[in-house]
Amino acid sequence: QVLLVESGGGLVQPGGSLRLSCAASERILGINIMGWYRQVPGTERELVANITSGGRRNYADSVKGRFTISRDNAKNTVYLQMNSLKPEDTAVYYCNAQTYYNYNYWGQGTQVTVSS
């Protein structure tokens, strides 16, 4: 069963915007941190941004000022607004939910391609 459902990826031109969404199943209990990671083939998965249940945000240096993470705790949903996209942002983006017990759940990934 898919416990994290992602949407919003796609193809966009450099300078464009995309918004990713990730809804966590109510079957996941005790979610603390939700966030987004990305991975390019042949490289390690890297943190893009995350947000705690209390609203504390953390961003990778490469996306600061361009990406904004937000969260709707009532809906168990996290969003990633990506502006001023660059070709180097091209990757598969994975949603992550970490519980208070430090258990991690992962989404299936959504492709983001930035190209003219």
BELDA-V535280 format. One record per residue. RES is the residue in three letters. SS is DSSP state (hx for helix, st for strand, lp for the rest). PSI is psi in whole degrees, 0 to 359 (999 if undefined). NEAR is the number of other C-alpha atoms within 10 Angstrom. Layout:
res:RES ss:SS psi:PSI near:NEAR
res:RES ss:SS psi:PSI near:NEAR
This chain:
res:GLN ss:lp psi:136 near:4
res:VAL ss:lp psi:122 near:11
res:LEU ss:lp psi:340 near:17
res:LEU ss:st psi:120 near:23
res:VAL ss:st psi:116 near:17
res:GLU ss:st psi:152 near:23
res:SER ss:st psi:161 near:15
res:GLY ss:lp psi:356 near:15
res:GLY ss:lp psi:176 near:18
res:GLY ss:st psi:195 near:14
res:LEU ss:st psi:132 near:15
res:VAL ss:st psi:151 near:18
res:GLN ss:lp psi:155 near:14
res:PRO ss:lp psi:137 near:17
res:GLY ss:lp psi:350 near:14
res:GLY ss:lp psi:185 near:14
res:SER ss:lp psi:152 near:17
res:LEU ss:st psi:154 near:18
res:ARG ss:st psi:122 near:16
res:LEU ss:st psi:144 near:21
res:SER ss:st psi:149 near:20
res:CYS ss:st psi:119 near:25
res:ALA ss:st psi:127 near:20
res:ALA ss:st psi:139 near:24
res:SER ss:lp psi:147 near:15
res:GLU ss:lp psi:350 near:12
res:ARG ss:lp psi:342 near:7
res:ILE ss:lp psi:117 near:14
res:LEU ss:lp psi:147 near:12
res:GLY ss:lp psi:41 near:15
res:ILE ss:st psi:129 near:21
res:ASN ss:st psi:295 near:17
res:ILE ss:st psi:137 near:22
res:MET ss:st psi:147 near:28
res:GLY ss:st psi:185 near:27
res:TRP ss:st psi:137 near:26
res:TYR ss:st psi:165 near:19
res:ARG ss:st psi:156 near:22
res:GLN ss:st psi:133 near:19
res:VAL ss:lp psi:139 near:14
res:PRO ss:lp psi:131 near:8
res:GLY ss:lp psi:0 near:6
res:THR ss:lp psi:169 near:8
res:GLU ss:lp psi:153 near:9
res:ARG ss:lp psi:135 near:15
res:GLU ss:st psi:149 near:14
res:LEU ss:st psi:133 near:17
res:VAL ss:st psi:306 near:23
res:ALA ss:st psi:151 near:22
res:ASN ss:st psi:167 near:26
res:ILE ss:st psi:135 near:21
res:THR ss:st psi:170 near:18
res:SER ss:lp psi:337 near:15
res:GLY ss:lp psi:357 near:10
res:GLY ss:lp psi:5 near:14
res:ARG ss:lp psi:129 near:10
res:ARG ss:st psi:149 near:16
res:ASN ss:st psi:132 near:16
res:TYR ss:st psi:148 near:18
res:ALA ss:lp psi:146 near:13
res:ASP ss:hx psi:326 near:9
res:SER ss:hx psi:344 near:11
res:VAL ss:hx psi:356 near:17
res:LYS ss:lp psi:135 near:12
res:GLY ss:lp psi:349 near:11
res:ARG ss:lp psi:324 near:12
res:PHE ss:st psi:147 near:20
res:THR ss:st psi:126 near:18
res:ILE ss:st psi:141 near:23
res:SER ss:st psi:170 near:20
res:ARG ss:st psi:142 near:23
res:ASP ss:st psi:100 near:12
res:ASN ss:hx psi:327 near:15
res:ALA ss:hx psi:329 near:6
res:LYS ss:hx psi:1 near:11
res:ASN ss:lp psi:43 near:18
res:THR ss:st psi:139 near:20
res:VAL ss:st psi:144 near:25
res:TYR ss:st psi:150 near:24
res:LEU ss:st psi:108 near:22
res:GLN ss:st psi:119 near:15
res:MET ss:st psi:115 near:20
res:ASN ss:lp psi:164 near:17
res:SER ss:lp psi:49 near:15
res:LEU ss:lp psi:146 near:22
res:LYS ss:lp psi:157 near:18
res:PRO ss:hx psi:327 near:15
res:GLU ss:hx psi:355 near:12
res:ASP ss:hx psi:353 near:21
res:THR ss:lp psi:124 near:19
res:ALA ss:st psi:173 near:20
res:VAL ss:st psi:127 near:18
res:TYR ss:st psi:130 near:25
res:TYR ss:st psi:133 near:24
res:CYS ss:st psi:144 near:28
res:ASN ss:st psi:139 near:23
res:ALA ss:st psi:126 near:29
res:GLN ss:st psi:130 near:19
res:THR ss:st psi:172 near:16
res:TYR ss:lp psi:346 near:11
res:TYR ss:lp psi:12 near:10
res:ASN ss:lp psi:31 near:12
res:TYR ss:lp psi:135 near:11
res:ASN ss:st psi:135 near:13
res:TYR ss:st psi:146 near:17
res:TRP ss:st psi:144 near:19
res:GLY ss:lp psi:175 near:19
res:GLN ss:lp psi:347 near:14
res:GLY ss:lp psi:144 near:21
res:THR ss:st psi:135 near:19
res:GLN ss:st psi:131 near:17
res:VAL ss:st psi:122 near:21
res:THR ss:st psi:124 near:20
res:VAL ss:st psi:109 near:21
res:SER ss:lp psi:147 near:16
res:SER ss:lp psi:999 near:9
